[in-house]
């Protein structure tokens, strides 16, 4: 059967002060009335029912995640003791799912990404499920780039594979790290490089076998957890697993090394919403180029991102700024420094009084 793993452990530090430790990006209502997590669960519901969906999140967020995913049984939320990147989270979820369904085919998706065309997403996931059920392939989704983006990783596509519908499934020639602008422009121009969406489909058993080859230490730790699943010691075993596991991404630890990786080529209007500036890509700016949310007043303001929560943001005669106001914090910074916002979070963490605002 088909299952889903939703990764919801991130902190979304580049969305401060909107995002906080107890309200990270996946719990924000950035677009419409739903949180990003709720939008993700709604998007996958047509292909995977809630009873076969698992969420992995940090233990400090379990209560908030449970409230947002109110239709999901609490036992289907796996708690990370500490953040260890995506490989341990995905490995643990696949182990947990395979105990219930040894033949499980799993969709892995972040909880805080934007997808414009759900119908195209639905079709792509169904193709991936069908291929993964029949073939020993680790599948990812390669998103057609719309701009030379330096904040995303890229996938170089190889030859078309006949295992799926015509023009849909390709071998993966290489994974490329986040490139400088000149390289990103070349990637778009050459046409064979696609954005790495960070979403995957594979049989849970195949992923666990692949971990044994490429991340044997992680695989050994998972085997220590296996006998305790479904017993009173499950939570303690998972806690011990996270305390011992190496922090490593599934891309670096597995996908870039395995020889049986393929990609479903997609164009469904995807964005990972990595910074505050990304909001203007999914919310049409006004005639002056401003993206606004909440209580905002702008006079002679151009190309700004203005967000007001718990008060009003009033701006006059400014350009190219990000201004975010919440009840207890205000951020003002140049638009072109949005990717550096994490430095503010780190500086706050170093202050004696800073943790009150994280």
N, C-alpha and C positions, 0 to 999 in steps of 0.2 A: 504494500500500500504506500501511498504518498504521504510524507510528513513534512513539517517545516520547523526550522530553528530560527528564531528571531534573536539577534544579538543586541542587547539593550544595556550594556554595561558602561558605555562611554559617558564622559562628563561634559562634552561640548564646550570646552573652555574658550573657544573663539566666539562664543555667543554671550560672554559675560557683558553686562550684569543681568541679562535675561536668564541665563543658565546659572544654576547654583548646584551645590553638592546634592541637595535634596530635590532639585528640579532641573535635571540636565536637559540637553537639547531634545531628547526623545519624548520628554514630557511637556514640551512647549507647544502652544497652539500658534505656530508660525504662519500657517496658511488655513484660513477658515476656522471652524469651531472645534475641530478635532486636534488632539495631540498628534505628533509625528508617529508615535507608537500606535495609536488608534487607527491612523490612516494606513499604516503598514499592515496591521491585522485585517482591516477591511479589504485591502488590495489582494491579500493572499487567500482570503476566505473562499472565493469561488473555486480554487484549485486544491486547497487543503482545509478540511474542517477543523474547528477549534479543538476538538478532542484529540487531534493528531498534531497539535502545534505546541512547541516548547519555547519558552523564553529563558535566555541566560542573562543574568544581571548581577550587579554587585549586591551583597547582602544588605547594605545600608539602604538600598532602593526597593527591596522586595515589597514592602507595604505600599509604596507609591505605585509601583508597577502593577501590583495586584488590583489596586483601585482603578487604574486606567484600563487594564485588560480584564474588566469585570466579568466577562463571560468565560474566561479561561480558569479552569480549576487550579487552586493554589499549588497542588503537587506537581503541576507542569511548569513551574517557575524554578529554575535551578540557580542557586545562590553562589556567587563567587566570593570567596573569602578575601581575595586580593585580585586586582586586575593583572592578568597574565597575557594580554593580547588575544588574538583570535584562534590560534591553533589549539591551546588547551580547552577553550570554550567549545569549539566545534567538536573536538575529539570526545569530550565528556558528553555532550548532547547526543552524539551518534551512538556512544556506548549505552546511554540511558534508553534511547529509542530502540536500539537493536535488541535489548532485553525483551521489549514488548512485541517487536515485529522483526525477526531476523532477516526478512527480505526487504526491509524498509528502503525506499528511495527518498532522499532528503533534499529539500530546498533550504539553503542558508541565505538569510538576508539581514542586512543591518536594519535597525528599527527607525532610523532617522534620515532616510533618503527620500527624495521626491521623484515620483513617476507621474508624468502628465497623462499618458494614455494607458489606462488600466487594461483595456481590451487587448492591446498589442502585447503588454506584459503577460497577460493571461495566456495568449497563444504561445509565446516564447517559452514560458514555464512548462506548458503541456508538451511541447516538442522535447524539451530537456528531460522531463520525466520519462517520456517514452524511450528516448535514446539510452538514458542511464539504466533503465530497467533491463535493456537488452545487451548493452555493451559494457566492457570494463573500461569505462572512460570517466574521468573527472571533468565535469563540465563547468564552464564559467560563462558569463554573459559579456560580450564585447559590444560596447555602445558606440555607435557612429558619432565621431566628434563633430561639434558644431563650431568650434573655435580652437585656436592653439593654446590649450590650457596647461599651465605649468604646475598646477596643484594636484593633478591626477597622475596615477600610473597608467601605462599604456600596454596593450597586448598587440603583438605583431601576428597577424593571421597567416597561416600557411595554406596548403591546398584545401579545396572543398572536399568534405567527406560525404559519401553517398548514404550514410546511415540515417539521415534526416531528410525532410523536404528539400527540394532544390533550392540552393542558395542560402540555406539556414545554418548548417553546422560545418565548422572548419577546424582543421588542426591548428594548434598554437605553436608558432615558431619561436617566440621569445616573449618574456615579460620585461618591460622597460620601466625603470624608476622614474619618478617625477623629473621631467626634463627642463633644461633652460629654455627660454623663449625661442631661440633660434632653432633648437632641435624640435620643439613642439610644432613650429611652423612647418618644418620639413615632414614631420609625421603626418600632419593633415594634408599636405600637398601630395605626398606619395600614395595615400589612400589605403594602404594595407595595415595601418596602425589604428587601433580603436581604444577607447577608454576602458580601463579595468573597473568594472562596476562594484567589485567586492561581493558579488552574489554568485552562488554555486549550486550545482545539483549533482548528486552522486549517490550510489548505494552506501548506506551507512557501513556495511561490512567491508566494502572496498576502501573507504576512507580509513577505517581502522587497520586494514592490512597495509595500506600505504604508509601509515604512521610507523608501523613496525620497521619499514625499510629506511625511511628518511628521518624519522625522529624516534629512534628506538627507546630513548630514555623516557619520553612522554608516553609511548605505548606501554612501557613497563609499569609506569605509575597508574595508568588507566586499568591495567590488569589487577592491580591491588584494590581498586575501587569495585571492580565487577562483582565479587561475591557478596558485597554489602548492599547492593542495590535492592530496593524493595524490603529492606530490613530496618530495624530501629537504629542501626549504625550508619545508615545511608548519609545523613547530613554530616556526621563526623568524618566519614571517609572522604566525602567531597571536600570538606574543609582541609583535611590533611593533604589531599591531592594538590590543591591550589597553593598551599604553603611550600610544597616541594617543586612544583612545575616550573620549568623555564618559561620566561616571557618571550614568545615568538609568534609571528604572524603566520597564518596558513599559506599566504602567498610565498613568503620567503622560505618557510620550513618545508612545504610540500609542493605547491603548484609549480614553482620555478624549477624544481628538481625532477619531478615525475615525468616519465616519457609518454604517458597516456592521458594528456590533457587536451581537451577540445573546447571550442567556444561556439555558443549560439550567437550569431550576429543579430543585433537588435537596434531599433531606433524608436524608443518609446518615450522620449522626452525625459531623460534622467538627469538628476543633479544630486550631488551628495550634500549640498547645503553646508559647505565646510566653513564659511565665514559669514559675517553679517552682510557683506557685499553681495553674496549669492542670492539674497532675498530679491534684489532687483531683476534677477533673471527669471524668477517665477511669479513676480507681482509687477504688473506693468507700471513703470514710473509715470508721473504726471507730465504736463507739457513743459515744465522746467527741469525735467530729469530727476525729480525727487521721488523717493520711495518712502511712504509714510504709513505708520500704524499707530493707533491709539490717539490720544489727545495731542494734537500738533498744530502750531501756528507758524507758518513760514512766510516772511515778506522779503522780496528780493533775494530769494534763496534758490540755488541752482546745484543740481547733481549731488544732492545730499541724501543720506538715509536718516530719517527722523522717527524715533519710536518713543512714545510716552506711555508709561504705566504708573498709575497712582499720582497723577499730576499732569501738567501740561508742559510740553517742550515748545518754547518760543524762540525762533531764530530769525535774525535780521541781517541781511547783507553779507551772507557767507556762501561759500562754494566748496564742493568736494570734501565734505565732512561727514562723519558718522556721529550722531548725537543720540544717546539712549538714556532715558531717565526712568528709574524704578523708585519705589517708595524709600529705599535706603541707599541708593547709589546712582551716580551720574557718570556717564562715559562721554568724552569728547576726543575724537582722534581723526586724522586724515583718512580718507577712503582708501588710499593706496597703501596704508599700513595695516589693513584689516587682518592679514595673515599673521601679524606680529602680536596680536592681542593677548596671546598666551603669556607674554612677558608681564603684563599687568597682573594676571592671576598669580604668577610666580612671585612677583614683588609683594602682593598682598599676603601670600602665604608666609613670607619672611618677616612680616610686621607683627608685633605683639597683638595688635587689635585687628589685624587684617583677616584673620580666620572667621571673624563675625560676618564678613561680607562675601564669603566663598560658598 
